[in-house]
């Protein structure tokens, strides 16, 4: 069997206020081409279909239009979708009965019986090659787990591992020991490489959602993971656990990530061969400078090196952040940067100002008493603060601007 693994589409996402509909349409069109060329037996989408729990009508329309096109392109292909932490599991799962006739299965939540016990077997989905009625593999479709979804043991990792192994055991009882198994899961596996800042995955502070994934692959031929945006193999080279990654960068911290899908071929008695299919997003993200920060004159030089606006389709302009190093006052920096960007093929998303840290020495005036604080002027406070932060005296121009601002206030 041939299976495509993808995840973390985040349909409906806005990047620093810019709509990304065209970017998502570009990716979905590319994926339709992959389906037409590769003729997979199944497509697995491991969570975070949408960017938020209440997606726009436009985002939902895009999603359902893709399902209709994909199933029409390759009739008989199964599509299996699980909810991620950005999704509303109930909302995502709501049309599942109607979509089942197209070969689409959605698992948004872990259902429970009247005794509040998880209905584990509902997450087990048998699949076969297109055109065959024979079960040739089983997919365990595990949505993002929240408190109360499964029986909690002494820690989350153990609880998830035991729940997965119960599901694997149930598959073996029904389909035999040689039946290939693919596990879908939307989780943060310990050891996965994540961005150091700007966790657009919405990771829980303190790593409370981090799961020791060792053992969840026992008896499983491939683990199709979602949640972490960087495509990677986790658990070691001998482990068949992979994040497919997001189809486009979701923050400036994700520049340089590889984007695409994983295609796996599973033998009749198990074992998977994985191939990476690379995708080039419509728009990239770019930092000026590439690392660290730079003074204004260097920033302006970097901007001049960008392609001219009339040479690139505006739909393909990269998103740009500029990191300005301010060792001295640059009151007109923002206007100069914006003016310089006017004729270049780039979309300015943010300007980050970095001020070097200086020692808090005797140059800073001390506020010794409340009376002194009451009597000191706003300008004196500004002079002290500026001197402390930059190590330089405030210029006459800045003093003039500050006085004007103080008068207006």
FENWOUR-V947986 format. One record per helix or strand of 2 or more residues. SS is the DSSP state (2 for helix, 1 for strand). FROM is the first residue (numbers start at 1). LEN is the number of residues. If there is no record, write none. Layout:
ss/from/len
SS/FROM/LEN
SS/FROM/LEN
This chain:
ss/from/len
1/2/5
1/14/2
1/18/2
2/21/18
1/42/5
2/57/17
1/78/5
2/89/5
2/96/7
1/104/4
2/120/4
1/124/4
1/137/6
2/156/20
1/181/6
1/188/2
1/210/2
1/222/5
1/232/3
1/241/3
2/252/3
1/260/7
1/272/7
1/285/4
2/296/9
2/309/3
2/314/3
1/318/8
2/333/9
1/346/9
2/370/6
2/378/13
2/396/13
